[in-house]
Amino acid sequence: MKITRTSPLTGQTNTLDLPVNRRSLRRWLNGEPIQCCFPDLDAAQREFIKNGFMPGEYDIFVGPEDD
C-alpha cells in the first residue's frame, strides 16, 4: 500500500510503498501499538508511518545514539 506523509524535518511530501493493509492501518489509527499492527516493518518504516520521517532522516533529527 502506498503511504504518503510530509516530513516535519524537510517539509517534503514523500510516498513509500509498504507491505501494509487497510485493516492494520485502521487498527493503528484506533490506538493499537504500531509494532503490533505492523510487525513486518522495520523501525524506520514505522517512523515514516507515524511521523513522516524518511528512513535515515530521524537519525539526523535526533542525532546519534550513545553506546
C-alpha positions in Angstrom: 0.0 0.0 0.0 1.3 3.4 -0.8 1.6 5.7 2.2 2.2 9.4 1.8 3.5 11.6 4.6 5.1 15.0 4.9 8.5 15.1 6.7 8.4 17.5 9.6 12.2 18.0 9.1 12.3 18.9 5.5 8.6 19.7 4.7 8.9 17.4 1.7 6.0 15.1 0.9 7.1 11.5 0.2 5.4 8.3 -0.7 6.6 4.8 0.2 5.0 1.5 -1.0 4.9 -0.5 2.2 3.7 -4.1 2.9 0.7 -2.9 5.0 -3.0 -3.4 4.6 -6.0 -1.2 5.5 -7.0 -3.4 8.4 -3.7 -3.0 10.1 -3.7 0.7 9.4 -7.2 1.0 10.9 -6.1 -0.9 14.0 -3.2 1.5 14.4 -5.3 4.6 13.9 -7.7 3.2 16.6 -4.9 3.2 19.1 -3.1 -0.2 18.9 0.7 0.0 19.2 2.3 0.4 15.8 4.7 -2.5 16.5 1.7 -4.9 16.9 -0.1 -3.6 13.8 3.0 -3.7 11.5 5.3 -6.4 12.9 7.0 -6.9 9.5 8.1 -3.3 9.1 11.4 -2.1 10.4 11.7 0.9 12.8 12.4 3.4 10.0 9.3 2.3 8.1 7.1 2.6 11.2 8.6 6.0 11.9 7.6 7.1 8.4 4.0 6.0 9.0 3.9 7.7 12.4 5.7 11.0 11.7 6.6 11.3 8.1 10.4 11.0 8.6 12.1 9.2 5.6 14.4 6.4 6.5 17.6 7.9 7.9 16.1 11.4 8.4 15.0 10.7 12.0 18.6 9.8 12.9 19.8 13.2 11.5 17.0 14.9 13.5 17.7 13.4 16.9 21.5 12.8 16.5 23.5 9.6 17.1 22.6 7.2 19.9 25.1 6.9 22.7 26.6 3.4 23.0 
